[in-house]
Amino acid sequence: MKAFHDLAAPAKLNLFLHIVGKRDDGYHLLQSVFVLIDWMDTLHIECRSDGRLQRHDVLGGDLPADDLCLRAARLLQQHTGCTLGADIHLEKRLPAGAGMGGGSSDAATTLLALNRLWDLRLPLSQLLALGLKLGADVPFFLGGGPAFVEGIGEVLHPITLPQQRFAVIKGPGGLATKEIFSSNLLARSEKLAIVMGFPASAGTAEQNCSGYGPDFGRNDLQPAAGAISSDVRDAVALMSKRFGNARMTGSGAAVFSVLAENGENGKDDQSLATLLQAQPEGWTGRICHSLATHPLSGWAD
């Protein structure tokens, strides 16, 4: 049977995250810029003729009973009536509970791969609709590149960004998204984000965010998350001291700093390694580069 190997499922960072309202159903409305980075999981997917869907962990970890990869595959089967199955092997490199979209990215890569492996030929528009049923972040990982994001995370405006470098770290603990959003410390932005001098939602689909200002370097979830998690507080303090301009990404426990474009990778790598070596077991991190496009961009065209 056919198979695809070494399929990338990259993480994302929220360069900023503003809470700008709340829907009647309780979901918070946000504005953010999502960017892909070169820290990623890897999937290997083999077609099966018996219709069964099975998940395997390449690194030998504990498997969830029903993770997003399996849910994505099952949803695609149900939507198309496909009678084929798949063995999904996942090399999990991204930390859980980080706010970097690891599970959503795995699901998106699964949808893109099985759409080809099963010869379904669904257009991207249909995959986007299926992805939204799995989670608000999944459509972004299907979209192909950086985006200005609105709604609950499902409204995407493609943008162009210069290549950037980031230092990213995460402590051993995670964060409960529900606890953050129910906190009385949850901040809210009073103004809509402005992209190149006008509200991004009123602009064209292709916009340039290279000129965003210092106000964009903020995550409205950070005050609440910092009160809940000592890992977040420690990570922000450590990264601010070592690299500057540290902030949370998404609603998880990972913290990042934007590095100078003309910085030296070797020195930044060593600086981050020194920082991590001084922390208790369970801390992880790396120097990352932004990606202009998803490695599987165009797979559903």
C-alpha positions in Angstrom: 0.0 0.0 0.0 1.0 3.6 -0.6 2.7 5.6 2.2 4.0 9.1 2.9 7.1 9.5 5.2 8.7 12.5 6.9 5.6 14.7 6.8 6.2 18.0 8.7 3.7 19.4 11.2 5.2 22.7 12.3 4.4 24.7 15.4 3.2 28.3 15.4 3.8 31.3 17.6 1.4 34.1 18.3 3.4 37.3 17.8 0.7 39.0 19.8 -2.8 38.1 21.1 -5.5 40.6 21.8 -8.9 39.7 23.4 -11.4 42.1 21.7 -14.8 40.8 22.7 -16.9 37.8 23.7 -19.5 35.9 21.8 -23.0 35.1 23.2 -21.9 31.4 23.5 -19.0 32.4 25.8 -16.1 32.1 23.4 -13.7 35.0 23.4 -13.0 37.0 20.2 -9.4 37.6 19.5 -6.9 39.2 17.1 -3.5 37.7 16.6 -0.7 37.2 14.1 0.2 33.5 13.7 3.6 32.6 12.3 4.9 29.1 11.5 8.3 28.1 12.9 10.7 25.3 12.2 10.1 23.3 15.4 7.9 20.5 14.3 6.5 17.0 14.7 6.9 14.5 12.0 4.3 12.0 10.7 4.6 8.8 8.7 1.3 7.6 7.3 0.6 4.3 5.5 -2.6 3.4 3.7 -4.6 0.4 4.8 -7.2 -1.5 2.7 -9.3 -2.6 5.7 -10.6 0.8 6.7 -9.0 0.7 10.2 -7.4 3.8 11.7 -4.5 3.2 14.1 -2.0 5.6 15.8 1.5 4.6 16.6 4.1 6.6 18.6 7.5 6.4 17.0 9.3 7.4 20.2 7.5 4.9 22.3 5.4 7.3 24.4 1.9 6.7 25.8 -0.8 7.0 23.2 -4.0 8.9 23.8 -7.1 7.0 23.3 -8.5 9.3 20.6 -6.1 12.1 19.6 -6.6 14.8 17.0 -4.8 12.8 14.3 -7.4 9.9 14.6 -10.3 12.4 14.9 -9.1 14.1 11.7 -8.8 10.8 9.8 -12.2 9.6 11.0 -13.8 12.9 10.1 -12.3 12.6 6.6 -13.6 9.1 6.2 -17.1 10.0 7.3 -17.2 13.1 5.1 -16.2 11.3 2.0 -17.4 7.7 2.6 -13.8 6.5 2.0 -13.4 2.8 2.9 -9.6 2.9 3.2 -7.8 3.2 6.5 -4.4 4.3 7.7 -1.5 3.7 10.2 -0.5 7.0 11.5 3.0 7.1 13.0 3.8 10.3 15.0 7.2 11.5 16.1 6.1 13.9 18.8 8.8 16.7 19.2 6.6 19.6 20.2 5.9 20.0 23.9 2.3 19.5 25.0 0.3 22.4 26.5 2.7 25.0 25.0 0.2 27.1 23.1 2.2 26.3 19.9 -0.6 24.4 18.2 1.1 21.0 18.1 -2.0 18.8 18.1 -3.8 21.1 15.6 -0.8 21.0 13.3 -0.7 17.2 13.5 -4.4 17.1 12.6 -3.9 19.4 9.6 -1.0 17.4 8.3 -3.1 14.2 8.7 -5.9 15.8 6.6 -3.5 17.0 3.9 -1.7 13.6 3.7 -4.8 11.4 3.7 -6.6 13.6 1.1 -3.7 12.6 -1.2 -3.1 9.1 0.1 -6.7 8.1 -0.3 -6.9 10.0 -3.6 -9.9 12.0 -2.4 -8.9 15.3 -4.2 -10.9 17.5 -1.8 -10.2 21.2 -2.4 -8.6 23.3 0.3 -11.9 25.0 1.0 -13.5 21.7 2.1 -10.5 20.8 4.2 -10.7 24.1 5.9 -14.3 23.5 6.9 -13.4 20.0 8.2 -10.4 21.4 10.1 -12.6 24.0 11.9 -14.7 21.1 13.2 -11.6 19.7 14.9 -10.4 23.0 16.4 -10.1 26.7 15.8 -6.3 26.5 15.1 -6.5 23.7 12.5 -7.5 25.9 9.5 -4.4 28.0 10.1 -2.1 25.0 9.6 -4.0 24.2 6.4 -3.7 27.7 5.1 -0.1 27.7 4.1 1.6 30.7 5.7 1.5 33.5 8.3 -1.9 35.1 8.9 -3.7 37.8 10.7 -6.3 35.9 12.7 -9.7 37.0 14.0 -12.9 35.5 15.4 -12.1 32.6 17.8 -9.1 31.9 15.6 -10.8 30.7 12.5 -10.9 33.9 10.4 -7.6 34.1 8.5 -6.1 36.9 6.5 -2.9 35.9 4.7 0.0 38.3 5.3 3.6 38.7 4.4 6.3 38.9 7.1 10.1 39.2 7.1 11.9 36.1 8.3 12.4 36.2 12.0 14.4 34.3 14.6 13.0 33.3 18.1 14.2 31.8 21.3 11.4 29.6 22.7 11.2 27.8 26.1 8.6 25.9 28.1 8.6 24.6 31.6 7.4 21.1 32.6 3.9 22.2 33.5 0.9 23.0 31.3 -2.0 25.4 31.4 -5.8 24.9 31.4 -7.2 27.2 28.8 -10.6 27.3 30.6 -8.9 28.5 33.8 -7.2 31.3 32.0 -10.3 32.5 30.2 -12.4 32.4 33.4 -9.8 34.5 35.4 -10.7 37.9 36.6 -7.2 38.9 35.6 -7.9 38.3 31.9 -6.9 41.5 30.1 -8.8 42.9 27.1 -7.6 45.2 24.4 -9.7 48.3 24.0 -8.6 49.0 20.4 -8.5 46.8 17.4 -5.1 46.0 16.0 -3.9 48.2 13.2 -2.0 46.8 10.3 -0.1 49.3 8.3 -2.3 52.2 9.4 -5.8 50.6 9.1 -7.9 47.9 10.8 -6.7 44.6 9.3 -10.3 43.3 9.1 -11.1 46.1 6.6 -8.1 45.5 4.4 -7.4 43.2 1.5 -6.6 39.5 1.8 -2.9 40.1 1.3 -1.4 42.5 3.8 2.0 43.4 4.9 2.6 43.3 8.7 6.3 44.2 8.6 5.5 47.5 10.2 3.7 46.5 13.3 4.5 48.5 16.4 5.4 47.8 20.0 1.8 47.5 21.0 1.6 44.3 19.0 4.1 42.6 21.4 1.6 41.7 24.0 -0.5 38.7 24.9 -3.7 39.6 26.8 -3.8 36.1 28.4 -0.4 36.6 30.1 -1.5 38.3 33.3 -4.0 35.5 34.1 -1.6 32.8 33.0 1.2 34.2 35.1 -1.0 34.2 38.2 -1.9 30.5 37.6 1.5 29.1 36.5 4.9 29.6 38.1 6.4 28.1 35.0 5.1 31.0 32.9 6.2 33.6 35.4 9.7 32.0 35.6 10.0 31.7 31.8 9.0 35.3 31.2 11.5 36.5 33.8 14.3 34.3 32.5 13.8 35.1 28.8 13.4 38.8 29.5 16.7 38.9 31.3 18.5 36.8 28.7 16.9 37.9 25.4 14.4 40.7 26.2 10.8 41.3 24.9 9.6 37.9 26.3 5.9 37.0 26.0 3.6 34.0 26.0 2.4 32.4 22.8 -1.3 31.5 22.6 -2.9 30.1 25.7 -0.1 27.7 26.6 2.9 27.7 28.8 5.6 28.4 26.1 7.3 31.8 26.2 9.4 33.3 23.3 11.6 36.3 22.6 12.2 37.8 19.2 15.9 37.7 18.4 17.9 40.3 16.4 17.9 39.6 12.7 21.7 40.1 12.6 22.3 37.9 15.7 24.7 35.0 15.7 23.0 31.6 15.8 25.9 30.0 17.7 25.9 32.5 20.5 22.1 32.4 20.8 22.1 28.6 20.9 24.7 28.6 23.6 22.9 31.3 25.6 19.7 29.3 25.5 21.4 26.1 26.3 23.0 27.7 29.4 19.6 29.0 30.5 18.0 25.6 30.2 20.9 23.8 31.9 20.3 25.9 35.0 16.6 24.9 35.2 15.1 21.7 36.8 14.4 18.7 34.7 11.5 19.0 32.3 12.3 22.4 30.8 12.8 22.5 27.0 13.5 25.0 24.3 15.3 25.9 21.1 16.2 28.7 18.7 13.6 28.8 15.9 13.2 30.4 12.5 9.9 31.5 11.0 8.7 29.7 7.9 7.3 31.7 4.9 5.1 28.8 3.9 4.0 25.5 5.3 6.1 22.5 4.1 2.9 20.9 2.7 1.6 24.1 1.1 -0.2 23.3 -2.1 -1.0 19.8 -1.2 -4.8 20.5 -1.5 -4.7 22.8 -4.5 
